[in-house]
Amino acid sequence: MAQSRGGFSAARRLIDLAEAVRATPELPRVDLAELLAAHGERPADLTERAFPEASAAELRAAARRMGAVLAERDEDRAAQALNALFEECGTRPRLTRHDGHPWHLHVDRGEGAGWGDWFLASGALALAQLLTEYGRIAWGACAAEGCGRFFLATGPGSARRYCTTTCATRVRVAVHRRRKLQA
């Protein structure tokens, strides 16, 4: 189970997996494996034998837990949640390189860690790096009614509340129409 940096984003993997599980809570094992492969995980680690249904269930549960962190808008509560995940699932950071990837940090408990612990520890590290780099929460769950899609907000400017400009525009238009009707 790799967490590499060269052309790979652990934060993007976190968002994509958490969003896939949010959208389809019982996302099939094969679909999870495809998502992991698209984010650089080795095919040998994703076979039915290496990544059985029990591991997929563990990963789905971890993705749901990370969804709560991704939906958190308060920096202090987000930091507390990340620290709790490090306490529960992490270990001392270690530098590693494997499978042709450059040096990168791992905070999981090594090859003995289950898929859920690996995902929680590596996801917490990715979000902690974003929080410290940007000095604010650089992720979120879309605030548009009926959406809730997870997103990264690593661009310039103020913190985002919506996953896309489409959702932001839809909310602004709805607010404008309500004001117009009230007037």
VMD Tcl script that builds the backbone (N, CA, C; Angstrom):
set m [mol new atoms 549]
animate dup $m
set s [atomselect $m all]
$s set {name element resname resid chain x y z} {
  {N N MET 1 A 0.844 -1.177 0.000}
  {CA C MET 1 A 0.000 0.000 0.000}
  {C C MET 1 A 0.884 1.232 0.000}
  {N N ALA 2 A 0.921 1.905 -1.085}
  {CA C ALA 2 A 1.843 3.023 -1.259}
  {C C ALA 2 A 1.183 4.350 -0.940}
  {N N GLN 3 A 2.008 5.257 -0.466}
  {CA C GLN 3 A 1.605 6.654 -0.383}
  {C C GLN 3 A 2.759 7.432 -0.953}
  {N N SER 4 A 2.729 7.664 -2.239}
  {CA C SER 4 A 3.853 8.299 -2.894}
  {C C SER 4 A 3.526 9.723 -3.258}
  {N N ARG 5 A 4.543 10.456 -3.716}
  {CA C ARG 5 A 4.375 11.856 -4.033}
  {C C ARG 5 A 4.578 12.146 -5.516}
  {N N GLY 6 A 5.487 11.454 -6.191}
  {CA C GLY 6 A 5.832 11.793 -7.562}
  {C C GLY 6 A 4.645 11.754 -8.498}
  {N N GLY 7 A 4.020 12.896 -8.763}
  {CA C GLY 7 A 2.878 12.948 -9.650}
  {C C GLY 7 A 1.609 12.399 -9.029}
  {N N PHE 8 A 1.627 12.170 -7.749}
  {CA C PHE 8 A 0.522 11.532 -7.051}
  {C C PHE 8 A 0.094 12.409 -5.889}
  {N N SER 9 A -1.172 12.497 -5.657}
  {CA C SER 9 A -1.686 13.296 -4.557}
  {C C SER 9 A -2.488 12.421 -3.608}
  {N N ALA 10 A -1.972 12.270 -2.394}
  {CA C ALA 10 A -2.709 11.515 -1.380}
  {C C ALA 10 A -4.023 12.214 -1.050}
  {N N ALA 11 A -4.037 13.541 -1.100}
  {CA C ALA 11 A -5.276 14.285 -0.835}
  {C C ALA 11 A -6.311 14.012 -1.921}
  {N N ARG 12 A -5.872 13.972 -3.169}
  {CA C ARG 12 A -6.791 13.693 -4.279}
  {C C ARG 12 A -7.356 12.277 -4.145}
  {N N ARG 13 A -6.487 11.317 -3.770}
  {CA C ARG 13 A -6.951 9.938 -3.558}
  {C C ARG 13 A -7.993 9.911 -2.442}
  {N N LEU 14 A -7.712 10.609 -1.355}
  {CA C LEU 14 A -8.643 10.676 -0.241}
  {C C LEU 14 A -10.000 11.214 -0.689}
  {N N ILE 15 A -9.982 12.334 -1.402}
  {CA C ILE 15 A -11.230 12.943 -1.865}
  {C C ILE 15 A -11.978 11.982 -2.789}
  {N N ASP 16 A -11.273 11.413 -3.750}
  {CA C ASP 16 A -11.929 10.533 -4.722}
  {C C ASP 16 A -12.549 9.301 -4.066}
  {N N LEU 17 A -11.826 8.681 -3.134}
  {CA C LEU 17 A -12.364 7.494 -2.466}
  {C C LEU 17 A -13.517 7.859 -1.530}
  {N N ALA 18 A -13.341 8.919 -0.753}
  {CA C ALA 18 A -14.412 9.321 0.168}
  {C C ALA 18 A -15.659 9.731 -0.609}
  {N N GLU 19 A -15.479 10.419 -1.724}
  {CA C GLU 19 A -16.624 10.834 -2.541}
  {C C GLU 19 A -17.310 9.629 -3.177}
  {N N ALA 20 A -16.526 8.683 -3.653}
  {CA C ALA 20 A -17.113 7.486 -4.269}
  {C C ALA 20 A -17.957 6.721 -3.253}
  {N N VAL 21 A -17.469 6.613 -2.027}
  {CA C VAL 21 A -18.204 5.895 -0.989}
  {C C VAL 21 A -19.397 6.726 -0.500}
  {N N ARG 22 A -19.254 8.054 -0.470}
  {CA C ARG 22 A -20.398 8.904 -0.112}
  {C C ARG 22 A -21.523 8.724 -1.126}
  {N N ALA 23 A -21.159 8.711 -2.393}
  {CA C ALA 23 A -22.149 8.594 -3.465}
  {C C ALA 23 A -22.745 7.187 -3.544}
  {N N THR 24 A -21.912 6.165 -3.294}
  {CA C THR 24 A -22.357 4.768 -3.362}
  {C C THR 24 A -21.827 4.060 -2.111}
  {N N PRO 25 A -22.576 4.108 -1.001}
  {CA C PRO 25 A -22.075 3.577 0.266}
  {C C PRO 25 A -21.557 2.136 0.210}
  {N N GLU 26 A -22.134 1.307 -0.609}
  {CA C GLU 26 A -21.669 -0.084 -0.719}
  {C C GLU 26 A -20.922 -0.289 -2.040}
  {N N LEU 27 A -20.076 0.662 -2.370}
  {CA C LEU 27 A -19.285 0.583 -3.594}
  {C C LEU 27 A -18.599 -0.779 -3.675}
  {N N PRO 28 A -18.781 -1.503 -4.776}
  {CA C PRO 28 A -18.194 -2.846 -4.890}
  {C C PRO 28 A -16.670 -2.849 -4.772}
  {N N ARG 29 A -16.166 -3.956 -4.267}
  {CA C ARG 29 A -14.731 -4.139 -4.085}
  {C C ARG 29 A -13.971 -3.852 -5.360}
  {N N VAL 30 A -14.452 -4.343 -6.487}
  {CA C VAL 30 A -13.756 -4.162 -7.754}
  {C C VAL 30 A -13.665 -2.672 -8.122}
  {N N ASP 31 A -14.699 -1.901 -7.818}
  {CA C ASP 31 A -14.671 -0.460 -8.100}
  {C C ASP 31 A -13.676 0.255 -7.185}
  {N N LEU 32 A -13.626 -0.163 -5.926}
  {CA C LEU 32 A -12.624 0.403 -5.018}
  {C C LEU 32 A -11.215 0.086 -5.520}
  {N N ALA 33 A -11.015 -1.151 -5.957}
  {CA C ALA 33 A -9.703 -1.548 -6.474}
  {C C ALA 33 A -9.322 -0.713 -7.698}
  {N N GLU 34 A -10.285 -0.461 -8.578}
  {CA C GLU 34 A -10.010 0.368 -9.760}
  {C C GLU 34 A -9.629 1.794 -9.362}
  {N N LEU 35 A -10.328 2.348 -8.378}
  {CA C LEU 35 A -9.995 3.688 -7.897}
  {C C LEU 35 A -8.593 3.726 -7.303}
  {N N LEU 36 A -8.274 2.721 -6.498}
  {CA C LEU 36 A -6.942 2.654 -5.902}
  {C C LEU 36 A -5.868 2.519 -6.982}
  {N N ALA 37 A -6.133 1.704 -7.974}
  {CA C ALA 37 A -5.172 1.536 -9.075}
  {C C ALA 37 A -4.989 2.853 -9.832}
  {N N ALA 38 A -6.075 3.583 -10.037}
  {CA C ALA 38 A -5.990 4.873 -10.731}
  {C C ALA 38 A -5.153 5.870 -9.941}
  {N N HIS 39 A -5.007 5.629 -8.649}
  {CA C HIS 39 A -4.199 6.514 -7.794}
  {C C HIS 39 A -2.839 5.909 -7.466}
  {N N GLY 40 A -2.402 4.951 -8.266}
  {CA C GLY 40 A -1.033 4.473 -8.155}
  {C C GLY 40 A -0.802 3.243 -7.311}
  {N N GLU 41 A -1.844 2.650 -6.779}
  {CA C GLU 41 A -1.620 1.419 -6.016}
  {C C GLU 41 A -1.282 0.275 -6.969}
  {N N ARG 42 A -0.423 -0.603 -6.519}
  {CA C ARG 42 A 0.034 -1.706 -7.364}
  {C C ARG 42 A -1.072 -2.716 -7.616}
  {N N PRO 43 A -1.239 -3.140 -8.857}
  {CA C PRO 43 A -2.247 -4.161 -9.165}
  {C C PRO 43 A -2.096 -5.425 -8.319}
  {N N ALA 44 A -0.867 -5.810 -7.989}
  {CA C ALA 44 A -0.651 -7.004 -7.162}
  {C C ALA 44 A -1.253 -6.841 -5.765}
  {N N ASP 45 A -1.372 -5.591 -5.289}
  {CA C ASP 45 A -1.966 -5.333 -3.978}
  {C C ASP 45 A -3.489 -5.259 -4.040}
  {N N LEU 46 A -4.049 -5.348 -5.240}
  {CA C LEU 46 A -5.487 -5.141 -5.410}
  {C C LEU 46 A -6.231 -6.364 -5.918}
  {N N THR 47 A -5.551 -7.493 -5.977}
  {CA C THR 47 A -6.218 -8.721 -6.396}
  {C C THR 47 A -7.248 -9.109 -5.336}
  {N N GLU 48 A -8.143 -9.992 -5.697}
  {CA C GLU 48 A -9.164 -10.421 -4.744}
  {C C GLU 48 A -8.538 -11.088 -3.526}
  {N N ARG 49 A -7.398 -11.704 -3.717}
  {CA C ARG 49 A -6.715 -12.354 -2.594}
  {C C ARG 49 A -6.049 -11.324 -1.682}
  {N N ALA 50 A -5.380 -10.328 -2.265}
  {CA C ALA 50 A -4.677 -9.315 -1.474}
  {C C ALA 50 A -5.625 -8.252 -0.929}
  {N N PHE 51 A -6.731 -8.040 -1.624}
  {CA C PHE 51 A -7.718 -7.019 -1.248}
  {C C PHE 51 A -9.106 -7.665 -1.286}
  {N N PRO 52 A -9.381 -8.543 -0.301}
  {CA C PRO 52 A -10.665 -9.264 -0.294}
  {C C PRO 52 A -11.815 -8.347 0.131}
  {N N GLU 53 A -12.998 -8.868 0.083}
  {CA C GLU 53 A -14.192 -8.095 0.442}
  {C C GLU 53 A -14.094 -7.540 1.859}
  {N N ALA 54 A -13.519 -8.275 2.793}
  {CA C ALA 54 A -13.378 -7.770 4.170}
  {C C ALA 54 A -12.516 -6.507 4.191}
  {N N SER 55 A -11.462 -6.481 3.394}
  {CA C SER 55 A -10.609 -5.293 3.303}
  {C C SER 55 A -11.348 -4.141 2.641}
  {N N ALA 56 A -12.151 -4.455 1.634}
  {CA C ALA 56 A -12.953 -3.422 0.972}
  {C C ALA 56 A -13.955 -2.823 1.956}
  {N N ALA 57 A -14.568 -3.661 2.780}
  {CA C ALA 57 A -15.513 -3.171 3.788}
  {C C ALA 57 A -14.798 -2.268 4.790}
  {N N GLU 58 A -13.596 -2.653 5.178}
  {CA C GLU 58 A -12.789 -1.838 6.092}
  {C C GLU 58 A -12.450 -0.484 5.453}
  {N N LEU 59 A -12.104 -0.506 4.175}
  {CA C LEU 59 A -11.779 0.735 3.458}
  {C C LEU 59 A -13.016 1.623 3.307}
  {N N ARG 60 A -14.165 1.030 3.002}
  {CA C ARG 60 A -15.411 1.810 2.907}
  {C C ARG 60 A -15.727 2.479 4.241}
  {N N ALA 61 A -15.575 1.755 5.344}
  {CA C ALA 61 A -15.838 2.327 6.674}
  {C C ALA 61 A -14.865 3.472 6.962}
  {N N ALA 62 A -13.608 3.298 6.585}
  {CA C ALA 62 A -12.612 4.359 6.786}
  {C C ALA 62 A -12.943 5.582 5.936}
  {N N ALA 63 A -13.397 5.360 4.716}
  {CA C ALA 63 A -13.771 6.479 3.838}
  {C C ALA 63 A -14.952 7.248 4.429}
  {N N ARG 64 A -15.898 6.542 5.021}
  {CA C ARG 64 A -17.026 7.222 5.677}
  {C C ARG 64 A -16.534 8.052 6.860}
  {N N ARG 65 A -15.599 7.522 7.630}
  {CA C ARG 65 A -15.037 8.283 8.765}
  {C C ARG 65 A -14.313 9.528 8.268}
  {N N MET 66 A -13.560 9.394 7.188}
  {CA C MET 66 A -12.853 10.566 6.652}
  {C C MET 66 A -13.846 11.580 6.103}
  {N N GLY 67 A -15.007 11.107 5.660}
  {CA C GLY 67 A -16.038 12.027 5.188}
  {C C GLY 67 A -16.444 13.021 6.265}
  {N N ALA 68 A -16.491 12.574 7.514}
  {CA C ALA 68 A -16.826 13.484 8.616}
  {C C ALA 68 A -15.754 14.559 8.771}
  {N N VAL 69 A -14.499 14.195 8.586}
  {CA C VAL 69 A -13.417 15.180 8.669}
  {C C VAL 69 A -13.489 16.128 7.474}
  {N N LEU 70 A -13.774 15.591 6.306}
  {CA C LEU 70 A -13.869 16.426 5.102}
  {C C LEU 70 A -15.023 17.421 5.192}
  {N N ALA 71 A -16.054 17.094 5.936}
  {CA C ALA 71 A -17.199 17.986 6.087}
  {C C ALA 71 A -16.986 19.029 7.183}
  {N N GLU 72 A -15.949 18.880 7.989}
  {CA C GLU 72 A -15.682 19.803 9.102}
  {C C GLU 72 A -15.206 21.157 8.572}
  {N N ARG 73 A -15.821 22.225 9.037}
  {CA C ARG 73 A -15.465 23.577 8.585}
  {C C ARG 73 A -14.666 24.356 9.613}
  {N N ASP 74 A -14.622 23.886 10.835}
  {CA C ASP 74 A -13.888 24.571 11.888}
  {C C ASP 74 A -12.459 24.031 11.953}
  {N N GLU 75 A -11.480 24.916 11.830}
  {CA C GLU 75 A -10.072 24.488 11.793}
  {C C GLU 75 A -9.654 23.753 13.053}
  {N N ASP 76 A -10.060 24.258 14.216}
  {CA C ASP 76 A -9.656 23.622 15.466}
  {C C ASP 76 A -10.244 22.220 15.599}
  {N N ARG 77 A -11.514 22.073 15.249}
  {CA C ARG 77 A -12.133 20.732 15.320}
  {C C ARG 77 A -11.517 19.804 14.277}
  {N N ALA 78 A -11.194 20.341 13.108}
  {CA C ALA 78 A -10.543 19.511 12.084}
  {C C ALA 78 A -9.186 19.035 12.586}
  {N N ALA 79 A -8.414 19.933 13.177}
  {CA C ALA 79 A -7.100 19.552 13.709}
  {C C ALA 79 A -7.243 18.504 14.806}
  {N N GLN 80 A -8.230 18.666 15.684}
  {CA C GLN 80 A -8.458 17.673 16.731}
  {C C GLN 80 A -8.814 16.310 16.128}
  {N N ALA 81 A -9.649 16.323 15.104}
  {CA C ALA 81 A -10.038 15.066 14.453}
  {C C ALA 81 A -8.827 14.399 13.797}
  {N N LEU 82 A -7.979 15.192 13.151}
  {CA C LEU 82 A -6.779 14.637 12.517}
  {C C LEU 82 A -5.830 14.075 13.566}
  {N N ASN 83 A -5.646 14.799 14.667}
  {CA C ASN 83 A -4.787 14.297 15.742}
  {C C ASN 83 A -5.336 13.001 16.323}
  {N N ALA 84 A -6.644 12.902 16.444}
  {CA C ALA 84 A -7.251 11.667 16.959}
  {C C ALA 84 A -6.985 10.503 16.000}
  {N N LEU 85 A -7.046 10.768 14.698}
  {CA C LEU 85 A -6.747 9.713 13.726}
  {C C LEU 85 A -5.281 9.295 13.796}
  {N N PHE 86 A -4.374 10.264 13.959}
  {CA C PHE 86 A -2.951 9.922 14.119}
  {C C PHE 86 A -2.755 9.058 15.366}
  {N N GLU 87 A -3.427 9.423 16.445}
  {CA C GLU 87 A -3.319 8.677 17.692}
  {C C GLU 87 A -3.811 7.238 17.520}
  {N N GLU 88 A -4.925 7.109 16.819}
  {CA C GLU 88 A -5.548 5.801 16.655}
  {C C GLU 88 A -4.844 4.929 15.617}
  {N N CYS 89 A -4.475 5.518 14.484}
  {CA C CYS 89 A -4.038 4.714 13.337}
  {C C CYS 89 A -2.588 4.923 12.927}
  {N N GLY 90 A -1.971 5.941 13.443}
  {CA C GLY 90 A -0.643 6.290 12.953}
  {C C GLY 90 A 0.473 5.765 13.811}
  {N N THR 91 A 1.645 6.033 13.349}
  {CA C THR 91 A 2.861 5.712 14.070}
  {C C THR 91 A 3.856 6.820 13.747}
  {N N ARG 92 A 5.057 6.711 14.250}
  {CA C ARG 92 A 6.061 7.725 13.930}
  {C C ARG 92 A 6.231 7.813 12.420}
  {N N PRO 93 A 6.347 9.024 11.904}
  {CA C PRO 93 A 6.563 9.160 10.457}
  {C C PRO 93 A 7.881 8.488 10.064}
  {N N ARG 94 A 7.867 7.921 8.884}
  {CA C ARG 94 A 9.097 7.318 8.367}
  {C C ARG 94 A 9.180 7.623 6.881}
  {N N LEU 95 A 10.389 7.850 6.417}
  {CA C LEU 95 A 10.628 8.059 4.996}
  {C C LEU 95 A 10.770 6.701 4.330}
  {N N THR 96 A 10.185 6.577 3.179}
  {CA C THR 96 A 10.257 5.318 2.451}
  {C C THR 96 A 10.242 5.590 0.955}
  {N N ARG 97 A 10.782 4.685 0.205}
  {CA C ARG 97 A 10.605 4.695 -1.248}
  {C C ARG 97 A 10.516 3.248 -1.692}
  {N N HIS 98 A 9.594 3.021 -2.580}
  {CA C HIS 98 A 9.325 1.661 -3.034}
  {C C HIS 98 A 8.591 1.739 -4.352}
  {N N ASP 99 A 8.578 0.645 -5.056}
  {CA C ASP 99 A 7.818 0.510 -6.298}
  {C C ASP 99 A 8.121 1.625 -7.299}
  {N N GLY 100 A 9.353 2.130 -7.290}
  {CA C GLY 100 A 9.729 3.163 -8.242}
  {C C GLY 100 A 9.310 4.573 -7.852}
  {N N HIS 101 A 8.693 4.742 -6.683}
  {CA C HIS 101 A 8.281 6.059 -6.223}
  {C C HIS 101 A 9.453 6.754 -5.527}
  {N N PRO 102 A 9.477 8.087 -5.539}
  {CA C PRO 102 A 10.528 8.802 -4.812}
  {C C PRO 102 A 10.283 8.727 -3.305}
  {N N TRP 103 A 11.228 9.255 -2.540}
  {CA C TRP 103 A 11.081 9.285 -1.088}
  {C C TRP 103 A 9.795 10.003 -0.719}
  {N N HIS 104 A 9.095 9.447 0.262}
  {CA C HIS 104 A 7.871 10.058 0.757}
  {C C HIS 104 A 7.612 9.578 2.181}
  {N N LEU 105 A 6.707 10.265 2.864}
  {CA C LEU 105 A 6.369 9.920 4.242}
  {C C LEU 105 A 5.278 8.861 4.312}
  {N N HIS 106 A 5.437 7.967 5.260}
  {CA C HIS 106 A 4.376 7.045 5.655}
  {C C HIS 106 A 4.143 7.271 7.143}
  {N N VAL 107 A 2.896 7.210 7.534}
  {CA C VAL 107 A 2.559 7.297 8.954}
  {C C VAL 107 A 1.685 6.129 9.392}
  {N N ASP 108 A 1.446 5.189 8.479}
  {CA C ASP 108 A 0.675 4.008 8.872}
  {C C ASP 108 A 1.596 3.042 9.600}
  {N N ARG 109 A 1.053 1.959 10.048}
  {CA C ARG 109 A 1.827 1.009 10.849}
  {C C ARG 109 A 2.522 -0.050 10.005}
  {N N GLY 110 A 2.752 0.255 8.748}
  {CA C GLY 110 A 3.502 -0.650 7.898}
  {C C GLY 110 A 2.620 -1.666 7.205}
  {N N GLU 111 A 3.259 -2.671 6.653}
  {CA C GLU 111 A 2.545 -3.684 5.874}
  {C C GLU 111 A 1.507 -4.437 6.698}
  {N N GLY 112 A 1.652 -4.415 8.012}
  {CA C GLY 112 A 0.684 -5.089 8.860}
  {C C GLY 112 A -0.591 -4.286 9.075}
  {N N ALA 113 A -0.571 -3.018 8.679}
  {CA C ALA 113 A -1.764 -2.177 8.843}
  {C C ALA 113 A -2.837 -2.636 7.862}
  {N N GLY 114 A -4.055 -2.625 8.309}
  {CA C GLY 114 A -5.163 -2.955 7.421}
  {C C GLY 114 A -5.432 -1.789 6.482}
  {N N TRP 115 A -6.266 -2.046 5.489}
  {CA C TRP 115 A -6.589 -1.017 4.505}
  {C C TRP 115 A -7.247 0.190 5.158}
  {N N GLY 116 A -8.086 -0.027 6.145}
  {CA C GLY 116 A -8.759 1.079 6.816}
  {C C GLY 116 A -7.791 1.958 7.578}
  {N N ASP 117 A -6.922 1.339 8.384}
  {CA C ASP 117 A -5.932 2.113 9.134}
  {C C ASP 117 A -4.989 2.850 8.193}
  {N N TRP 118 A -4.563 2.177 7.133}
  {CA C TRP 118 A -3.691 2.822 6.141}
  {C C TRP 118 A -4.370 4.060 5.555}
  {N N PHE 119 A -5.639 3.914 5.157}
  {CA C PHE 119 A -6.361 5.023 4.550}
  {C C PHE 119 A -6.567 6.167 5.545}
  {N N LEU 120 A -6.912 5.849 6.783}
  {CA C LEU 120 A -7.115 6.879 7.791}
  {C C LEU 120 A -5.813 7.605 8.112}
  {N N ALA 121 A -4.728 6.864 8.289}
  {CA C ALA 121 A -3.442 7.493 8.616}
  {C C ALA 121 A -2.921 8.326 7.451}
  {N N SER 122 A -2.947 7.775 6.242}
  {CA C SER 122 A -2.421 8.528 5.095}
  {C C SER 122 A -3.334 9.701 4.746}
  {N N GLY 123 A -4.646 9.530 4.921}
  {CA C GLY 123 A -5.572 10.628 4.679}
  {C C GLY 123 A -5.398 11.744 5.697}
  {N N ALA 124 A -5.207 11.373 6.963}
  {CA C ALA 124 A -4.965 12.379 8.003}
  {C C ALA 124 A -3.683 13.148 7.710}
  {N N LEU 125 A -2.644 12.446 7.264}
  {CA C LEU 125 A -1.394 13.120 6.922}
  {C C LEU 125 A -1.613 14.096 5.767}
  {N N ALA 126 A -2.325 13.676 4.744}
  {CA C ALA 126 A -2.575 14.555 3.593}
  {C C ALA 126 A -3.333 15.811 4.015}
  {N N LEU 127 A -4.373 15.643 4.832}
  {CA C LEU 127 A -5.150 16.808 5.275}
  {C C LEU 127 A -4.348 17.685 6.228}
  {N N ALA 128 A -3.543 17.074 7.090}
  {CA C ALA 128 A -2.701 17.867 7.998}
  {C C ALA 128 A -1.693 18.700 7.204}
  {N N GLN 129 A -1.134 18.117 6.149}
  {CA C GLN 129 A -0.201 18.875 5.310}
  {C C GLN 129 A -0.907 20.045 4.643}
  {N N LEU 130 A -2.134 19.847 4.174}
  {CA C LEU 130 A -2.892 20.941 3.562}
  {C C LEU 130 A -3.213 22.028 4.588}
  {N N LEU 131 A -3.621 21.622 5.785}
  {CA C LEU 131 A -3.968 22.589 6.824}
  {C C LEU 131 A -2.761 23.442 7.193}
  {N N THR 132 A -1.601 22.815 7.302}
  {CA C THR 132 A -0.409 23.588 7.656}
  {C C THR 132 A 0.111 24.407 6.478}
  {N N GLU 133 A -0.001 23.889 5.276}
  {CA C GLU 133 A 0.477 24.628 4.104}
  {C C GLU 133 A -0.377 25.858 3.818}
  {N N TYR 134 A -1.690 25.724 3.904}
  {CA C TYR 134 A -2.589 26.818 3.551}
  {C C TYR 134 A -3.018 27.650 4.752}
  {N N GLY 135 A -2.808 27.142 5.960}
  {CA C GLY 135 A -3.204 27.867 7.151}
  {C C GLY 135 A -4.713 27.934 7.328}
  {N N ARG 136 A -5.419 27.082 6.619}
  {CA C ARG 136 A -6.881 27.023 6.676}
  {C C ARG 136 A -7.307 25.647 6.172}
  {N N ILE 137 A -8.569 25.348 6.346}
  {CA C ILE 137 A -9.101 24.104 5.801}
  {C C ILE 137 A -9.139 24.244 4.282}
  {N N ALA 138 A -8.472 23.347 3.596}
  {CA C ALA 138 A -8.367 23.412 2.129}
  {C C ALA 138 A -9.127 22.254 1.475}
  {N N TRP 139 A -10.225 21.896 2.096}
  {CA C TRP 139 A -11.096 20.836 1.595}
  {C C TRP 139 A -12.498 21.139 2.098}
  {N N GLY 140 A -13.458 20.374 1.641}
  {CA C GLY 140 A -14.804 20.580 2.157}
  {C C GLY 140 A -15.823 19.659 1.533}
  {N N ALA 141 A -17.037 19.798 2.036}
  {CA C ALA 141 A -18.208 19.138 1.475}
  {C C ALA 141 A -19.088 20.262 0.948}
  {N N CYS 142 A -19.549 20.128 -0.256}
  {CA C CYS 142 A -20.327 21.178 -0.906}
  {C C CYS 142 A -21.515 21.588 -0.039}
  {N N ALA 143 A -21.666 22.901 0.134}
  {CA C ALA 143 A -22.740 23.453 0.966}
  {C C ALA 143 A -24.058 23.603 0.210}
  {N N ALA 144 A -24.057 23.330 -1.084}
  {CA C ALA 144 A -25.294 23.443 -1.868}
  {C C ALA 144 A -26.273 22.362 -1.425}
  {N N GLU 145 A -27.514 22.770 -1.227}
  {CA C GLU 145 A -28.539 21.832 -0.802}
  {C C GLU 145 A -28.639 20.672 -1.795}
  {N N GLY 146 A -28.612 19.461 -1.255}
  {CA C GLY 146 A -28.743 18.281 -2.094}
  {C C GLY 146 A -27.458 17.814 -2.743}
  {N N CYS 147 A -26.341 18.500 -2.501}
  {CA C CYS 147 A -25.086 18.070 -3.132}
  {C C CYS 147 A -24.219 17.335 -2.115}
  {N N GLY 148 A -23.403 18.039 -1.347}
  {CA C GLY 148 A -22.543 17.415 -0.348}
  {C C GLY 148 A -21.281 16.789 -0.892}
  {N N ARG 149 A -21.003 16.943 -2.201}
  {CA C ARG 149 A -19.816 16.356 -2.826}
  {C C ARG 149 A -18.549 16.905 -2.168}
  {N N PHE 150 A -17.569 16.035 -1.935}
  {CA C PHE 150 A -16.292 16.444 -1.347}
  {C C PHE 150 A -15.408 17.090 -2.410}
  {N N PHE 151 A -14.584 18.053 -1.975}
  {CA C PHE 151 A -13.693 18.741 -2.908}
  {C C PHE 151 A -12.438 19.222 -2.189}
  {N N LEU 152 A -11.403 19.486 -2.976}
  {CA C LEU 152 A -10.194 20.153 -2.488}
  {C C LEU 152 A -10.299 21.618 -2.862}
  {N N ALA 153 A -9.831 22.482 -1.992}
  {CA C ALA 153 A -9.879 23.922 -2.230}
  {C C ALA 153 A -8.481 24.490 -2.048}
  {N N THR 154 A -7.571 24.069 -2.904}
  {CA C THR 154 A -6.168 24.444 -2.747}
  {C C THR 154 A -5.763 25.629 -3.608}
  {N N GLY 155 A -6.719 26.241 -4.261}
  {CA C GLY 155 A -6.417 27.404 -5.084}
  {C C GLY 155 A -6.308 28.661 -4.241}
  {N N PRO 156 A -5.981 29.771 -4.905}
  {CA C PRO 156 A -5.876 31.042 -4.187}
  {C C PRO 156 A -7.263 31.556 -3.790}
  {N N GLY 157 A -7.274 32.537 -2.942}
  {CA C GLY 157 A -8.530 33.157 -2.545}
  {C C GLY 157 A -9.054 32.609 -1.234}
  {N N SER 158 A -10.260 33.029 -0.921}
  {CA C SER 158 A -10.869 32.622 0.340}
  {C C SER 158 A -11.337 31.171 0.259}
  {N N ALA 159 A -11.680 30.645 1.411}
  {CA C ALA 159 A -12.121 29.254 1.498}
  {C C ALA 159 A -13.382 29.041 0.653}
  {N N ARG 160 A -13.414 27.921 -0.033}
  {CA C ARG 160 A -14.583 27.566 -0.856}
  {C C ARG 160 A -15.646 26.891 -0.009}
  {N N ARG 161 A -16.889 27.032 -0.455}
  {CA C ARG 161 A -18.006 26.351 0.190}
  {C C ARG 161 A -18.690 25.383 -0.764}
  {N N TYR 162 A -18.383 25.476 -2.043}
  {CA C TYR 162 A -19.092 24.683 -3.056}
  {C C TYR 162 A -18.095 23.878 -3.878}
  {N N CYS 163 A -18.554 22.724 -4.363}
  {CA C CYS 163 A -17.670 21.821 -5.110}
  {C C CYS 163 A -17.332 22.363 -6.493}
  {N N THR 164 A -18.261 23.085 -7.099}
  {CA C THR 164 A -18.048 23.620 -8.443}
  {C C THR 164 A -18.697 24.996 -8.546}
  {N N THR 165 A -18.351 25.705 -9.605}
  {CA C THR 165 A -19.024 26.985 -9.855}
  {C C THR 165 A -20.489 26.762 -10.175}
  {N N THR 166 A -20.830 25.610 -10.710}
  {CA C THR 166 A -22.232 25.290 -10.995}
  {C C THR 166 A -23.056 25.308 -9.708}
  {N N CYS 167 A -22.594 24.632 -8.675}
  {CA C CYS 167 A -23.317 24.619 -7.398}
  {C C CYS 167 A -23.341 26.018 -6.784}
  {N N ALA 168 A -22.230 26.731 -6.822}
  {CA C ALA 168 A -22.187 28.088 -6.260}
  {C C ALA 168 A -23.171 29.001 -6.977}
  {N N THR 169 A -23.216 28.920 -8.293}
  {CA C THR 169 A -24.136 29.752 -9.073}
  {C C THR 169 A -25.579 29.389 -8.775}
  {N N ARG 170 A -25.871 28.099 -8.693}
  {CA C ARG 170 A -27.233 27.650 -8.392}
  {C C ARG 170 A -27.700 28.217 -7.053}
  {N N VAL 171 A -26.826 28.228 -6.041}
  {CA C VAL 171 A -27.182 28.764 -4.730}
  {C C VAL 171 A -27.378 30.275 -4.811}
  {N N ARG 172 A -26.463 30.978 -5.495}
  {CA C ARG 172 A -26.589 32.441 -5.620}
  {C C ARG 172 A -27.876 32.828 -6.344}
  {N N VAL 173 A -28.214 32.120 -7.395}
  {CA C VAL 173 A -29.444 32.410 -8.150}
  {C C VAL 173 A -30.668 32.160 -7.271}
  {N N ALA 174 A -30.657 31.074 -6.513}
  {CA C ALA 174 A -31.785 30.772 -5.624}
  {C C ALA 174 A -31.944 31.863 -4.563}
  {N N VAL 175 A -30.845 32.328 -3.990}
  {CA C VAL 175 A -30.893 33.407 -2.993}
  {C C VAL 175 A -31.431 34.681 -3.638}
  {N N HIS 176 A -30.943 35.005 -4.825}
  {CA C HIS 176 A -31.397 36.200 -5.549}
  {C C HIS 176 A -32.898 36.125 -5.819}
  {N N ARG 177 A -33.375 34.991 -6.254}
  {CA C ARG 177 A -34.805 34.832 -6.555}
  {C C ARG 177 A -35.653 34.952 -5.291}
  {N N ARG 178 A -35.173 34.386 -4.173}
  {CA C ARG 178 A -35.900 34.499 -2.916}
  {C C ARG 178 A -36.007 35.962 -2.487}
  {N N ARG 179 A -34.901 36.691 -2.584}
  {CA C ARG 179 A -34.900 38.114 -2.221}
  {C C ARG 179 A -35.857 38.901 -3.121}
  {N N LYS 180 A -35.831 38.579 -4.368}
  {CA C LYS 180 A -36.697 39.277 -5.329}
  {C C LYS 180 A -38.170 39.022 -5.012}
  {N N LEU 181 A -38.508 37.785 -4.648}
  {CA C LEU 181 A -39.886 37.455 -4.295}
  {C C LEU 181 A -40.309 38.154 -2.995}
  {N N GLN 182 A -39.392 38.285 -2.055}
  {CA C GLN 182 A -39.701 38.923 -0.779}
  {C C GLN 182 A -39.886 40.429 -0.933}
  {N N ALA 183 A -39.255 41.009 -1.942}
  {CA C ALA 183 A -39.328 42.470 -2.151}
  {C C ALA 183 A -40.557 42.887 -2.833}
}
mol reanalyze $m
mol bondsrecalc $m
mol representation Tube
mol addrep $m
